[in-house]
Amino acid sequence: MERADPQVAVYTGTFDPVHLGHLDIIERGSRIFRRLIVGVGINPEKTPFFSIEERIEMLQIVCQRFPNVEVRSFHGLAVCFVRSVGAGVMLRGLRTVSDMEYEFSMSLTNQTLDPEIETVFLMAKVEYSHLSSSLIRQIAAFGGDLSRFLPAELIPVMQKRVRQHLQLPNPGIFPNRPD
């Protein structure tokens, strides 16, 4: 078994879609660790809006500016993925007190599964502490302004997917949308 490298971290999630809160954790993590791997996983309790391939592509687009960040998919337990890439740290973002309770329980479980893997938490910046991918999907479905929630290059992607998903006509639904 490969030794866990404490300078390599993995940030896992479903990223459906990746939003500015995720991107903030990725940027800050890329400054802390020599290498950061963003692991795009499958949560059996969720029905994804985007395929895993689309989520990976979106992350690759927005992470291009971070030379030490790599995007990969994984299946199964996150802690096993962390071990498989030789990382020594799981990076997690915390938004709310309810996140803290869930993440605390998860980190204790992961520590039991693999005591060599440490969990490092980064607090969300105030402007991102309320963000969730499900909230962003809802805002998009009702034609809301996504510019304060999503990276600019992903807004048209999200709007297109909403139109496809809801089978909405293009004109008039998103008045400020570039064609």
PyMOL CGO cylinders between C-alpha atoms (Angstrom):
from pymol import cmd
from pymol.cgo import CYLINDER

trace = [
    CYLINDER, 0.00, 0.00, 0.00, 1.35, 3.44, -0.99, 0.3, 1, 1, 1, 1, 1, 1,
    CYLINDER, 1.35, 3.44, -0.99, 2.29, 5.83, 1.82, 0.3, 1, 1, 1, 1, 1, 1,
    CYLINDER, 2.29, 5.83, 1.82, -0.10, 8.76, 2.23, 0.3, 1, 1, 1, 1, 1, 1,
    CYLINDER, -0.10, 8.76, 2.23, 1.53, 12.06, 1.16, 0.3, 1, 1, 1, 1, 1, 1,
    CYLINDER, 1.53, 12.06, 1.16, 0.47, 14.94, 3.47, 0.3, 1, 1, 1, 1, 1, 1,
    CYLINDER, 0.47, 14.94, 3.47, 1.20, 17.48, 0.72, 0.3, 1, 1, 1, 1, 1, 1,
    CYLINDER, 1.20, 17.48, 0.72, -1.37, 15.91, -1.59, 0.3, 1, 1, 1, 1, 1, 1,
    CYLINDER, -1.37, 15.91, -1.59, -5.04, 16.55, -0.84, 0.3, 1, 1, 1, 1, 1, 1,
    CYLINDER, -5.04, 16.55, -0.84, -8.28, 15.33, -2.36, 0.3, 1, 1, 1, 1, 1, 1,
    CYLINDER, -8.28, 15.33, -2.36, -11.47, 17.39, -2.45, 0.3, 1, 1, 1, 1, 1, 1,
    CYLINDER, -11.47, 17.39, -2.45, -14.42, 15.14, -3.25, 0.3, 1, 1, 1, 1, 1, 1,
    CYLINDER, -14.42, 15.14, -3.25, -18.00, 15.92, -4.16, 0.3, 1, 1, 1, 1, 1, 1,
    CYLINDER, -18.00, 15.92, -4.16, -20.69, 15.47, -6.77, 0.3, 1, 1, 1, 1, 1, 1,
    CYLINDER, -20.69, 15.47, -6.77, -20.23, 19.03, -8.13, 0.3, 1, 1, 1, 1, 1, 1,
    CYLINDER, -20.23, 19.03, -8.13, -23.63, 19.04, -9.85, 0.3, 1, 1, 1, 1, 1, 1,
    CYLINDER, -23.63, 19.04, -9.85, -22.84, 21.75, -10.93, 0.3, 1, 1, 1, 1, 1, 1,
    CYLINDER, -22.84, 21.75, -10.93, -19.57, 23.15, -9.63, 0.3, 1, 1, 1, 1, 1, 1,
    CYLINDER, -19.57, 23.15, -9.63, -20.30, 26.59, -8.16, 0.3, 1, 1, 1, 1, 1, 1,
    CYLINDER, -20.30, 26.59, -8.16, -18.30, 29.53, -6.84, 0.3, 1, 1, 1, 1, 1, 1,
    CYLINDER, -18.30, 29.53, -6.84, -18.24, 28.07, -3.33, 0.3, 1, 1, 1, 1, 1, 1,
    CYLINDER, -18.24, 28.07, -3.33, -16.62, 24.89, -4.63, 0.3, 1, 1, 1, 1, 1, 1,
    CYLINDER, -16.62, 24.89, -4.63, -14.21, 26.91, -6.75, 0.3, 1, 1, 1, 1, 1, 1,
    CYLINDER, -14.21, 26.91, -6.75, -13.21, 29.00, -3.72, 0.3, 1, 1, 1, 1, 1, 1,
    CYLINDER, -13.21, 29.00, -3.72, -12.32, 25.84, -1.75, 0.3, 1, 1, 1, 1, 1, 1,
    CYLINDER, -12.32, 25.84, -1.75, -10.38, 24.52, -4.77, 0.3, 1, 1, 1, 1, 1, 1,
    CYLINDER, -10.38, 24.52, -4.77, -8.44, 27.78, -5.14, 0.3, 1, 1, 1, 1, 1, 1,
    CYLINDER, -8.44, 27.78, -5.14, -7.60, 28.01, -1.44, 0.3, 1, 1, 1, 1, 1, 1,
    CYLINDER, -7.60, 28.01, -1.44, -6.69, 24.30, -1.30, 0.3, 1, 1, 1, 1, 1, 1,
    CYLINDER, -6.69, 24.30, -1.30, -4.40, 24.70, -4.30, 0.3, 1, 1, 1, 1, 1, 1,
    CYLINDER, -4.40, 24.70, -4.30, -2.44, 27.32, -2.35, 0.3, 1, 1, 1, 1, 1, 1,
    CYLINDER, -2.44, 27.32, -2.35, -2.12, 25.13, 0.74, 0.3, 1, 1, 1, 1, 1, 1,
    CYLINDER, -2.12, 25.13, 0.74, -1.19, 21.80, -0.84, 0.3, 1, 1, 1, 1, 1, 1,
    CYLINDER, -1.19, 21.80, -0.84, 1.48, 20.91, -3.37, 0.3, 1, 1, 1, 1, 1, 1,
    CYLINDER, 1.48, 20.91, -3.37, -1.11, 18.97, -5.33, 0.3, 1, 1, 1, 1, 1, 1,
    CYLINDER, -1.11, 18.97, -5.33, -4.92, 18.94, -5.14, 0.3, 1, 1, 1, 1, 1, 1,
    CYLINDER, -4.92, 18.94, -5.14, -7.05, 16.29, -6.77, 0.3, 1, 1, 1, 1, 1, 1,
    CYLINDER, -7.05, 16.29, -6.77, -10.73, 17.09, -7.25, 0.3, 1, 1, 1, 1, 1, 1,
    CYLINDER, -10.73, 17.09, -7.25, -12.60, 13.80, -7.08, 0.3, 1, 1, 1, 1, 1, 1,
    CYLINDER, -12.60, 13.80, -7.08, -15.97, 13.75, -8.81, 0.3, 1, 1, 1, 1, 1, 1,
    CYLINDER, -15.97, 13.75, -8.81, -18.04, 11.03, -7.26, 0.3, 1, 1, 1, 1, 1, 1,
    CYLINDER, -18.04, 11.03, -7.26, -21.39, 9.38, -7.58, 0.3, 1, 1, 1, 1, 1, 1,
    CYLINDER, -21.39, 9.38, -7.58, -23.81, 9.69, -4.70, 0.3, 1, 1, 1, 1, 1, 1,
    CYLINDER, -23.81, 9.69, -4.70, -26.39, 6.89, -4.90, 0.3, 1, 1, 1, 1, 1, 1,
    CYLINDER, -26.39, 6.89, -4.90, -28.81, 9.05, -2.88, 0.3, 1, 1, 1, 1, 1, 1,
    CYLINDER, -28.81, 9.05, -2.88, -28.86, 11.78, -5.55, 0.3, 1, 1, 1, 1, 1, 1,
    CYLINDER, -28.86, 11.78, -5.55, -30.14, 11.97, -9.10, 0.3, 1, 1, 1, 1, 1, 1,
    CYLINDER, -30.14, 11.97, -9.10, -27.55, 14.00, -11.00, 0.3, 1, 1, 1, 1, 1, 1,
    CYLINDER, -27.55, 14.00, -11.00, -28.52, 16.92, -13.24, 0.3, 1, 1, 1, 1, 1, 1,
    CYLINDER, -28.52, 16.92, -13.24, -25.30, 16.52, -15.25, 0.3, 1, 1, 1, 1, 1, 1,
    CYLINDER, -25.30, 16.52, -15.25, -23.55, 13.29, -16.21, 0.3, 1, 1, 1, 1, 1, 1,
    CYLINDER, -23.55, 13.29, -16.21, -20.27, 12.51, -14.50, 0.3, 1, 1, 1, 1, 1, 1,
    CYLINDER, -20.27, 12.51, -14.50, -18.45, 13.23, -17.78, 0.3, 1, 1, 1, 1, 1, 1,
    CYLINDER, -18.45, 13.23, -17.78, -20.10, 16.67, -17.99, 0.3, 1, 1, 1, 1, 1, 1,
    CYLINDER, -20.10, 16.67, -17.99, -19.22, 17.46, -14.37, 0.3, 1, 1, 1, 1, 1, 1,
    CYLINDER, -19.22, 17.46, -14.37, -15.60, 16.48, -14.98, 0.3, 1, 1, 1, 1, 1, 1,
    CYLINDER, -15.60, 16.48, -14.98, -15.48, 18.66, -18.10, 0.3, 1, 1, 1, 1, 1, 1,
    CYLINDER, -15.48, 18.66, -18.10, -16.96, 21.65, -16.25, 0.3, 1, 1, 1, 1, 1, 1,
    CYLINDER, -16.96, 21.65, -16.25, -14.41, 21.25, -13.46, 0.3, 1, 1, 1, 1, 1, 1,
    CYLINDER, -14.41, 21.25, -13.46, -11.55, 20.93, -15.92, 0.3, 1, 1, 1, 1, 1, 1,
    CYLINDER, -11.55, 20.93, -15.92, -12.66, 24.18, -17.58, 0.3, 1, 1, 1, 1, 1, 1,
    CYLINDER, -12.66, 24.18, -17.58, -12.81, 26.17, -14.34, 0.3, 1, 1, 1, 1, 1, 1,
    CYLINDER, -12.81, 26.17, -14.34, -9.68, 24.61, -12.83, 0.3, 1, 1, 1, 1, 1, 1,
    CYLINDER, -9.68, 24.61, -12.83, -7.39, 25.31, -15.81, 0.3, 1, 1, 1, 1, 1, 1,
    CYLINDER, -7.39, 25.31, -15.81, -5.89, 28.29, -13.99, 0.3, 1, 1, 1, 1, 1, 1,
    CYLINDER, -5.89, 28.29, -13.99, -4.60, 26.11, -11.14, 0.3, 1, 1, 1, 1, 1, 1,
    CYLINDER, -4.60, 26.11, -11.14, -1.55, 24.19, -12.41, 0.3, 1, 1, 1, 1, 1, 1,
    CYLINDER, -1.55, 24.19, -12.41, -1.43, 21.88, -9.37, 0.3, 1, 1, 1, 1, 1, 1,
    CYLINDER, -1.43, 21.88, -9.37, -5.10, 20.83, -9.58, 0.3, 1, 1, 1, 1, 1, 1,
    CYLINDER, -5.10, 20.83, -9.58, -6.21, 17.66, -11.31, 0.3, 1, 1, 1, 1, 1, 1,
    CYLINDER, -6.21, 17.66, -11.31, -9.79, 16.42, -11.83, 0.3, 1, 1, 1, 1, 1, 1,
    CYLINDER, -9.79, 16.42, -11.83, -10.67, 12.72, -11.68, 0.3, 1, 1, 1, 1, 1, 1,
    CYLINDER, -10.67, 12.72, -11.68, -13.78, 10.61, -11.28, 0.3, 1, 1, 1, 1, 1, 1,
    CYLINDER, -13.78, 10.61, -11.28, -14.17, 7.92, -8.67, 0.3, 1, 1, 1, 1, 1, 1,
    CYLINDER, -14.17, 7.92, -8.67, -16.64, 5.29, -7.52, 0.3, 1, 1, 1, 1, 1, 1,
    CYLINDER, -16.64, 5.29, -7.52, -17.02, 4.00, -4.00, 0.3, 1, 1, 1, 1, 1, 1,
    CYLINDER, -17.02, 4.00, -4.00, -15.82, 5.40, -0.70, 0.3, 1, 1, 1, 1, 1, 1,
    CYLINDER, -15.82, 5.40, -0.70, -14.02, 8.74, -0.84, 0.3, 1, 1, 1, 1, 1, 1,
    CYLINDER, -14.02, 8.74, -0.84, -11.43, 7.63, 1.71, 0.3, 1, 1, 1, 1, 1, 1,
    CYLINDER, -11.43, 7.63, 1.71, -10.52, 4.67, -0.54, 0.3, 1, 1, 1, 1, 1, 1,
    CYLINDER, -10.52, 4.67, -0.54, -10.12, 7.04, -3.48, 0.3, 1, 1, 1, 1, 1, 1,
    CYLINDER, -10.12, 7.04, -3.48, -7.87, 9.28, -1.38, 0.3, 1, 1, 1, 1, 1, 1,
    CYLINDER, -7.87, 9.28, -1.38, -5.70, 6.29, -0.49, 0.3, 1, 1, 1, 1, 1, 1,
    CYLINDER, -5.70, 6.29, -0.49, -5.61, 5.05, -4.11, 0.3, 1, 1, 1, 1, 1, 1,
    CYLINDER, -5.61, 5.05, -4.11, -4.07, 8.33, -5.35, 0.3, 1, 1, 1, 1, 1, 1,
    CYLINDER, -4.07, 8.33, -5.35, -1.50, 8.42, -2.56, 0.3, 1, 1, 1, 1, 1, 1,
    CYLINDER, -1.50, 8.42, -2.56, -2.96, 11.52, -0.88, 0.3, 1, 1, 1, 1, 1, 1,
    CYLINDER, -2.96, 11.52, -0.88, -2.70, 12.06, 2.85, 0.3, 1, 1, 1, 1, 1, 1,
    CYLINDER, -2.70, 12.06, 2.85, -5.46, 14.64, 3.24, 0.3, 1, 1, 1, 1, 1, 1,
    CYLINDER, -5.46, 14.64, 3.24, -9.16, 14.89, 2.55, 0.3, 1, 1, 1, 1, 1, 1,
    CYLINDER, -9.16, 14.89, 2.55, -10.09, 18.54, 2.01, 0.3, 1, 1, 1, 1, 1, 1,
    CYLINDER, -10.09, 18.54, 2.01, -13.63, 19.51, 3.00, 0.3, 1, 1, 1, 1, 1, 1,
    CYLINDER, -13.63, 19.51, 3.00, -15.56, 22.76, 2.93, 0.3, 1, 1, 1, 1, 1, 1,
    CYLINDER, -15.56, 22.76, 2.93, -17.86, 23.81, 5.76, 0.3, 1, 1, 1, 1, 1, 1,
    CYLINDER, -17.86, 23.81, 5.76, -20.79, 26.16, 5.17, 0.3, 1, 1, 1, 1, 1, 1,
    CYLINDER, -20.79, 26.16, 5.17, -23.09, 25.82, 8.16, 0.3, 1, 1, 1, 1, 1, 1,
    CYLINDER, -23.09, 25.82, 8.16, -23.39, 24.27, 11.60, 0.3, 1, 1, 1, 1, 1, 1,
    CYLINDER, -23.39, 24.27, 11.60, -25.33, 21.38, 10.05, 0.3, 1, 1, 1, 1, 1, 1,
    CYLINDER, -25.33, 21.38, 10.05, -22.38, 20.79, 7.69, 0.3, 1, 1, 1, 1, 1, 1,
    CYLINDER, -22.38, 20.79, 7.69, -20.10, 20.66, 10.72, 0.3, 1, 1, 1, 1, 1, 1,
    CYLINDER, -20.10, 20.66, 10.72, -22.13, 17.93, 12.38, 0.3, 1, 1, 1, 1, 1, 1,
    CYLINDER, -22.13, 17.93, 12.38, -22.25, 15.81, 9.21, 0.3, 1, 1, 1, 1, 1, 1,
    CYLINDER, -22.25, 15.81, 9.21, -18.59, 16.37, 8.31, 0.3, 1, 1, 1, 1, 1, 1,
    CYLINDER, -18.59, 16.37, 8.31, -17.43, 15.65, 11.88, 0.3, 1, 1, 1, 1, 1, 1,
    CYLINDER, -17.43, 15.65, 11.88, -19.20, 12.29, 11.80, 0.3, 1, 1, 1, 1, 1, 1,
    CYLINDER, -19.20, 12.29, 11.80, -17.84, 11.54, 8.33, 0.3, 1, 1, 1, 1, 1, 1,
    CYLINDER, -17.84, 11.54, 8.33, -14.26, 12.44, 9.31, 0.3, 1, 1, 1, 1, 1, 1,
    CYLINDER, -14.26, 12.44, 9.31, -14.41, 10.13, 12.35, 0.3, 1, 1, 1, 1, 1, 1,
    CYLINDER, -14.41, 10.13, 12.35, -15.67, 7.32, 10.12, 0.3, 1, 1, 1, 1, 1, 1,
    CYLINDER, -15.67, 7.32, 10.12, -12.92, 7.97, 7.57, 0.3, 1, 1, 1, 1, 1, 1,
    CYLINDER, -12.92, 7.97, 7.57, -10.33, 8.02, 10.35, 0.3, 1, 1, 1, 1, 1, 1,
    CYLINDER, -10.33, 8.02, 10.35, -11.57, 4.62, 11.47, 0.3, 1, 1, 1, 1, 1, 1,
    CYLINDER, -11.57, 4.62, 11.47, -11.36, 3.30, 7.90, 0.3, 1, 1, 1, 1, 1, 1,
    CYLINDER, -11.36, 3.30, 7.90, -7.88, 4.75, 7.29, 0.3, 1, 1, 1, 1, 1, 1,
    CYLINDER, -7.88, 4.75, 7.29, -6.04, 6.33, 10.24, 0.3, 1, 1, 1, 1, 1, 1,
    CYLINDER, -6.04, 6.33, 10.24, -3.29, 7.72, 7.98, 0.3, 1, 1, 1, 1, 1, 1,
    CYLINDER, -3.29, 7.72, 7.98, -5.69, 10.02, 6.13, 0.3, 1, 1, 1, 1, 1, 1,
    CYLINDER, -5.69, 10.02, 6.13, -6.26, 13.38, 7.78, 0.3, 1, 1, 1, 1, 1, 1,
    CYLINDER, -6.26, 13.38, 7.78, -9.26, 15.63, 7.15, 0.3, 1, 1, 1, 1, 1, 1,
    CYLINDER, -9.26, 15.63, 7.15, -8.70, 19.37, 6.77, 0.3, 1, 1, 1, 1, 1, 1,
    CYLINDER, -8.70, 19.37, 6.77, -11.69, 21.72, 6.85, 0.3, 1, 1, 1, 1, 1, 1,
    CYLINDER, -11.69, 21.72, 6.85, -11.90, 25.12, 5.21, 0.3, 1, 1, 1, 1, 1, 1,
    CYLINDER, -11.90, 25.12, 5.21, -14.70, 27.44, 6.27, 0.3, 1, 1, 1, 1, 1, 1,
    CYLINDER, -14.70, 27.44, 6.27, -16.77, 28.83, 3.42, 0.3, 1, 1, 1, 1, 1, 1,
    CYLINDER, -16.77, 28.83, 3.42, -16.43, 32.53, 2.81, 0.3, 1, 1, 1, 1, 1, 1,
    CYLINDER, -16.43, 32.53, 2.81, -19.53, 34.42, 3.94, 0.3, 1, 1, 1, 1, 1, 1,
    CYLINDER, -19.53, 34.42, 3.94, -20.65, 35.12, 0.37, 0.3, 1, 1, 1, 1, 1, 1,
    CYLINDER, -20.65, 35.12, 0.37, -20.68, 31.38, -0.40, 0.3, 1, 1, 1, 1, 1, 1,
    CYLINDER, -20.68, 31.38, -0.40, -21.93, 29.97, 2.90, 0.3, 1, 1, 1, 1, 1, 1,
    CYLINDER, -21.93, 29.97, 2.90, -25.49, 29.59, 1.62, 0.3, 1, 1, 1, 1, 1, 1,
    CYLINDER, -25.49, 29.59, 1.62, -24.63, 28.02, -1.76, 0.3, 1, 1, 1, 1, 1, 1,
    CYLINDER, -24.63, 28.02, -1.76, -25.58, 24.51, -2.74, 0.3, 1, 1, 1, 1, 1, 1,
    CYLINDER, -25.58, 24.51, -2.74, -25.83, 22.90, -6.14, 0.3, 1, 1, 1, 1, 1, 1,
    CYLINDER, -25.83, 22.90, -6.14, -29.51, 22.10, -5.57, 0.3, 1, 1, 1, 1, 1, 1,
    CYLINDER, -29.51, 22.10, -5.57, -30.27, 25.75, -4.77, 0.3, 1, 1, 1, 1, 1, 1,
    CYLINDER, -30.27, 25.75, -4.77, -28.46, 26.83, -7.93, 0.3, 1, 1, 1, 1, 1, 1,
    CYLINDER, -28.46, 26.83, -7.93, -30.44, 24.34, -10.03, 0.3, 1, 1, 1, 1, 1, 1,
    CYLINDER, -30.44, 24.34, -10.03, -33.64, 25.82, -8.59, 0.3, 1, 1, 1, 1, 1, 1,
    CYLINDER, -33.64, 25.82, -8.59, -32.55, 29.40, -9.32, 0.3, 1, 1, 1, 1, 1, 1,
    CYLINDER, -32.55, 29.40, -9.32, -31.69, 28.37, -12.88, 0.3, 1, 1, 1, 1, 1, 1,
    CYLINDER, -31.69, 28.37, -12.88, -35.04, 26.61, -13.36, 0.3, 1, 1, 1, 1, 1, 1,
    CYLINDER, -35.04, 26.61, -13.36, -36.87, 29.84, -12.52, 0.3, 1, 1, 1, 1, 1, 1,
    CYLINDER, -36.87, 29.84, -12.52, -34.65, 32.00, -14.73, 0.3, 1, 1, 1, 1, 1, 1,
    CYLINDER, -34.65, 32.00, -14.73, -32.78, 33.72, -11.90, 0.3, 1, 1, 1, 1, 1, 1,
    CYLINDER, -32.78, 33.72, -11.90, -29.47, 35.53, -12.23, 0.3, 1, 1, 1, 1, 1, 1,
    CYLINDER, -29.47, 35.53, -12.23, -26.70, 32.95, -11.88, 0.3, 1, 1, 1, 1, 1, 1,
    CYLINDER, -26.70, 32.95, -11.88, -23.76, 35.37, -12.10, 0.3, 1, 1, 1, 1, 1, 1,
    CYLINDER, -23.76, 35.37, -12.10, -23.17, 35.44, -8.33, 0.3, 1, 1, 1, 1, 1, 1,
    CYLINDER, -23.17, 35.44, -8.33, -23.31, 31.67, -8.01, 0.3, 1, 1, 1, 1, 1, 1,
    CYLINDER, -23.31, 31.67, -8.01, -21.63, 30.03, -11.02, 0.3, 1, 1, 1, 1, 1, 1,
    CYLINDER, -21.63, 30.03, -11.02, -18.37, 30.65, -12.87, 0.3, 1, 1, 1, 1, 1, 1,
    CYLINDER, -18.37, 30.65, -12.87, -19.25, 32.81, -15.91, 0.3, 1, 1, 1, 1, 1, 1,
    CYLINDER, -19.25, 32.81, -15.91, -18.22, 30.16, -18.43, 0.3, 1, 1, 1, 1, 1, 1,
    CYLINDER, -18.22, 30.16, -18.43, -20.69, 27.66, -16.93, 0.3, 1, 1, 1, 1, 1, 1,
    CYLINDER, -20.69, 27.66, -16.93, -23.79, 29.88, -16.94, 0.3, 1, 1, 1, 1, 1, 1,
    CYLINDER, -23.79, 29.88, -16.94, -24.72, 29.11, -20.58, 0.3, 1, 1, 1, 1, 1, 1,
    CYLINDER, -24.72, 29.11, -20.58, -24.16, 25.39, -19.91, 0.3, 1, 1, 1, 1, 1, 1,
    CYLINDER, -24.16, 25.39, -19.91, -26.52, 25.51, -16.93, 0.3, 1, 1, 1, 1, 1, 1,
    CYLINDER, -26.52, 25.51, -16.93, -29.16, 27.49, -18.80, 0.3, 1, 1, 1, 1, 1, 1,
    CYLINDER, -29.16, 27.49, -18.80, -29.06, 25.07, -21.73, 0.3, 1, 1, 1, 1, 1, 1,
    CYLINDER, -29.06, 25.07, -21.73, -29.42, 22.06, -19.42, 0.3, 1, 1, 1, 1, 1, 1,
    CYLINDER, -29.42, 22.06, -19.42, -32.38, 23.67, -17.64, 0.3, 1, 1, 1, 1, 1, 1,
    CYLINDER, -32.38, 23.67, -17.64, -34.11, 24.27, -20.99, 0.3, 1, 1, 1, 1, 1, 1,
    CYLINDER, -34.11, 24.27, -20.99, -33.47, 20.64, -21.99, 0.3, 1, 1, 1, 1, 1, 1,
    CYLINDER, -33.47, 20.64, -21.99, -34.55, 19.27, -18.63, 0.3, 1, 1, 1, 1, 1, 1,
    CYLINDER, -34.55, 19.27, -18.63, -37.74, 21.33, -18.44, 0.3, 1, 1, 1, 1, 1, 1,
    CYLINDER, -37.74, 21.33, -18.44, -38.27, 21.20, -22.20, 0.3, 1, 1, 1, 1, 1, 1,
    CYLINDER, -38.27, 21.20, -22.20, -38.67, 24.98, -22.29, 0.3, 1, 1, 1, 1, 1, 1,
    CYLINDER, -38.67, 24.98, -22.29, -38.52, 27.04, -25.47, 0.3, 1, 1, 1, 1, 1, 1,
    CYLINDER, -38.52, 27.04, -25.47, -35.39, 29.17, -25.82, 0.3, 1, 1, 1, 1, 1, 1,
    CYLINDER, -35.39, 29.17, -25.82, -36.86, 32.66, -26.38, 0.3, 1, 1, 1, 1, 1, 1,
    CYLINDER, -36.86, 32.66, -26.38, -37.97, 34.74, -23.43, 0.3, 1, 1, 1, 1, 1, 1,
    CYLINDER, -37.97, 34.74, -23.43, -37.08, 32.32, -20.65, 0.3, 1, 1, 1, 1, 1, 1,
    CYLINDER, -37.08, 32.32, -20.65, -33.68, 33.83, -19.94, 0.3, 1, 1, 1, 1, 1, 1,
    CYLINDER, -33.68, 33.83, -19.94, -33.81, 37.42, -21.16, 0.3, 1, 1, 1, 1, 1, 1,
    CYLINDER, -33.81, 37.42, -21.16, -30.16, 38.18, -20.34, 0.3, 1, 1, 1, 1, 1, 1,
    CYLINDER, -30.16, 38.18, -20.34, -28.82, 34.92, -21.76, 0.3, 1, 1, 1, 1, 1, 1,
    CYLINDER, -28.82, 34.92, -21.76, -26.23, 35.09, -24.53, 0.3, 1, 1, 1, 1, 1, 1,
    CYLINDER, -26.23, 35.09, -24.53, -27.17, 32.84, -27.46, 0.3, 1, 1, 1, 1, 1, 1,
]
cmd.load_cgo(trace, "trace")
